[in-house]
Amino acid sequence: MVLSELFDPLFRLALIDGLLLAAVLPVLGAVLMLRDEWLAALGFAHLAAAGALLGLAFGLPAVAGGVAAAGAAAIAKGAGGGQGNAVYGFMILGGWAALLLIGANTEVGEQLGRALIDGQLYFAGPADLIAAALLGGMTALILPWLMPRLLRARLLPQHDAANGYPVRRWQLGFDLLAAAGMAIGTASMGLMAAFALVLVPAWIAFRSAPSWRWTLAGSAALGVVGYLVSFAAALALDQPFGPMLVAVLLVLAGGYAAVARGPAA
């Protein structure tokens, strides 16, 4: 019964859309964790939700408004030279305030704002799928080129400074990619579900993988497995997808922590 629903044409577009995001967002999360900026995901997500709601108020697709708002935040952060999670804390506060104020003062209303937080994957349309596919393509093209530069900037910052390399440009490039990922993920899955995909698989992989490549591969694999289990469970139990995804990923994290701790002495 679950398999028949899982491959039902009614849910096929949503399934593929989420599957693409589940493979990409954890990889971006691994890089954010490497840079000790994992809170960026939540900062970009809040601003993306506010931008998506504002875009809807002007008749634009949610994903377009979200990408514009998150991308503008990434550019502003790069221009200001801010680093660390404090910058993203201010993004969270600003995005949260803007989201609620826009919802309360526009015709789109608070219900759509709530939907952006809770998730609406089952109602994903062609625009969401196209955006997820473009994100996957951009990540596959850009990240392999950016990755060694980001690793060197993190592990050997003196080398880049001594050679005058444009580190801020590389960081801005990744920030824009992460912002787009969170905006697209928030528009399709909801704010907290997208954040969970960025944080939890990368957190597990960082603690269990033997190398950086395995960390990236493990993050993507955990994201896909958690997503498929959540999608099937949400359909079978008639539950909202976003909270189910967060719950499944938390169970995976708790299971890993219990196994890693080992039996009590």
C-alpha positions in Angstrom: 0.0 0.0 0.0 2.8 2.4 1.0 4.8 1.6 -2.2 1.8 2.2 -4.4 1.2 5.6 -2.8 4.9 6.4 -2.9 4.9 6.0 -6.7 1.4 7.4 -7.2 1.5 10.0 -10.1 -0.2 12.4 -7.6 3.0 12.4 -5.4 5.6 11.7 -8.1 6.6 15.3 -8.7 6.8 16.0 -4.9 8.9 12.8 -4.4 11.4 13.7 -7.0 11.6 17.4 -5.9 12.3 16.3 -2.3 14.8 13.6 -3.4 16.9 16.1 -5.2 16.9 18.4 -2.2 17.6 15.6 0.2 20.8 14.7 -1.8 22.1 18.3 -2.1 21.2 20.1 1.2 23.2 17.7 3.4 26.3 18.2 1.3 26.0 22.0 1.7 25.5 21.3 5.4 28.8 19.4 5.6 30.6 22.4 4.1 28.8 24.8 6.5 29.8 22.6 9.4 33.4 22.6 8.2 33.4 26.4 8.3 31.7 26.3 11.7 28.8 28.3 10.2 26.0 25.7 10.3 23.6 28.4 11.7 23.8 29.9 8.2 21.1 27.4 7.1 18.6 28.7 9.6 19.5 32.4 8.9 19.1 32.0 5.2 15.9 29.9 5.7 14.2 32.6 7.7 15.1 35.3 5.3 14.0 33.1 2.4 10.7 32.4 4.0 10.1 36.2 4.5 11.2 36.8 0.9 8.9 34.1 -0.4 5.9 35.5 1.4 6.7 39.0 0.1 7.1 37.6 -3.4 3.7 35.9 -3.2 2.2 39.2 -2.1 3.4 40.7 -5.4 2.3 37.7 -7.4 5.7 36.1 -7.8 6.5 32.4 -7.2 7.5 31.7 -3.6 10.8 30.2 -4.7 11.8 33.4 -6.7 11.2 35.7 -3.7 13.0 33.3 -1.4 16.1 33.0 -3.6 16.2 36.8 -4.0 16.0 37.5 -0.3 18.5 34.9 0.7 20.9 35.8 -2.1 20.8 39.5 -1.1 21.6 38.5 2.5 24.6 36.4 1.3 25.9 39.4 -0.7 25.4 41.8 2.2 27.2 39.4 4.5 30.1 39.1 2.1 30.3 42.9 1.6 30.4 43.5 5.3 33.0 40.8 5.8 31.0 39.2 8.6 31.8 35.6 9.6 30.6 33.2 12.2 27.3 32.3 13.6 26.6 35.7 15.1 25.8 37.1 11.7 23.3 34.4 11.0 21.7 34.9 14.4 20.8 38.4 13.3 19.5 37.0 10.0 17.3 34.7 12.0 15.9 37.5 14.0 15.4 39.8 11.0 13.8 37.1 8.9 11.5 35.9 11.7 10.3 39.5 12.3 9.8 40.2 8.6 8.0 36.9 8.0 5.4 37.6 10.7 5.0 41.3 9.8 4.6 40.6 6.1 2.0 37.9 6.9 0.1 40.2 9.2 0.0 43.1 6.8 -0.5 41.6 3.3 -3.3 39.8 1.6 -1.4 36.5 1.5 -2.0 36.2 5.2 -0.5 34.3 8.1 -1.6 30.9 6.8 0.9 31.0 3.9 3.6 32.1 6.3 2.8 29.2 8.5 2.9 26.9 5.5 6.4 28.1 4.7 7.5 27.2 8.2 5.7 23.8 8.4 6.3 22.7 4.8 4.1 22.0 1.8 6.0 19.4 -0.2 2.9 17.5 -1.3 1.8 20.6 -3.1 5.1 21.2 -4.9 4.7 22.3 -8.5 6.8 22.3 -11.7 8.5 25.5 -10.6 9.7 23.8 -7.4 11.0 20.8 -9.3 12.8 23.0 -11.8 14.4 25.0 -9.0 15.6 21.9 -7.2 17.0 20.5 -10.5 18.9 23.8 -11.1 20.2 23.7 -7.6 21.5 20.2 -8.1 23.1 21.1 -11.4 24.7 24.2 -10.0 26.0 22.3 -7.0 27.5 19.6 -9.2 29.2 22.2 -11.4 30.4 24.7 -8.9 31.1 22.8 -5.7 33.9 20.6 -7.0 35.8 23.7 -8.1 35.1 25.6 -4.9 35.7 22.7 -2.5 39.6 22.6 -2.5 39.7 26.4 -2.2 37.2 26.4 0.8 39.2 23.6 2.4 42.5 25.4 2.0 41.0 28.7 3.3 39.7 26.8 6.4 42.8 24.7 7.1 45.6 26.8 5.8 44.4 30.5 6.0 48.0 31.8 6.2 48.8 30.2 2.8 46.0 32.1 1.1 46.8 35.4 2.9 50.5 35.1 1.9 49.6 34.5 -1.8 46.9 37.1 -2.0 44.2 34.7 -3.1 40.6 36.1 -3.3 39.3 34.1 -0.4 36.2 36.4 0.1 35.1 35.7 -3.5 35.2 32.0 -2.9 33.3 32.3 0.3 30.7 34.5 -1.3 30.3 32.0 -4.1 29.5 29.3 -1.6 27.3 31.6 0.5 25.2 32.3 -2.6 25.0 28.5 -3.3 23.9 27.8 0.3 21.4 30.7 0.3 19.9 29.4 -2.9 19.7 25.9 -1.5 18.0 27.0 1.7 15.6 29.2 -0.2 14.6 26.4 -2.6 14.4 23.9 0.3 12.3 26.2 2.4 9.8 26.9 -0.4 9.3 23.1 -1.0 9.9 21.5 2.3 9.4 24.2 4.9 11.9 26.0 7.1 12.6 23.5 9.8 12.6 20.5 7.5 15.2 22.1 5.2 17.3 23.1 8.2 17.2 19.6 9.6 18.4 18.2 6.2 21.4 20.6 6.4 22.3 20.0 10.0 21.6 16.4 11.0 23.1 14.2 8.2 26.2 16.4 8.3 26.4 16.1 12.1 26.3 12.3 11.9 28.8 12.1 9.0 31.3 14.4 10.6 31.5 12.1 13.6 31.6 8.8 11.8 33.2 9.2 8.3 36.9 8.3 8.0 37.6 11.1 5.4 36.2 14.3 3.9 35.0 12.5 0.8 33.2 10.0 2.9 31.7 12.8 5.0 30.2 14.3 1.9 29.0 11.0 0.6 27.7 9.9 4.0 25.8 13.2 4.4 24.1 12.8 1.1 23.2 9.2 1.7 21.8 9.9 5.2 19.7 12.7 3.8 18.3 10.5 1.0 17.5 7.6 3.4 16.0 9.9 6.0 13.9 11.6 3.3 12.6 8.4 1.8 11.7 6.9 5.2 9.9 10.1 6.1 8.0 10.4 2.9 6.8 6.8 3.1 5.9 7.1 6.8 4.1 10.4 6.4 1.9 8.8 3.6 1.3 5.6 5.5 0.4 7.3 8.8 -1.4 10.3 7.2 1.0 12.8 8.9 2.5 16.2 7.7 5.8 15.6 6.0 7.9 18.4 7.5 7.6 17.3 11.2 7.9 13.6 10.1 11.2 14.4 8.4 12.6 16.2 11.4 11.5 13.4 13.7 13.1 10.7 11.5 16.4 12.6 11.3 16.4 13.1 15.0 15.9 9.4 15.6 18.8 8.7 13.2 21.0 11.2 15.2 19.9 9.7 18.5 20.6 6.1 17.3 24.0 7.1 16.1 24.8 8.8 19.4 23.7 5.7 21.4 25.8 3.3 19.2 28.8 5.6 19.3 28.6 5.9 23.1 28.6 2.1 23.4 27.3 0.0 26.2 27.5 1.4 29.7 30.3 0.1 31.8 
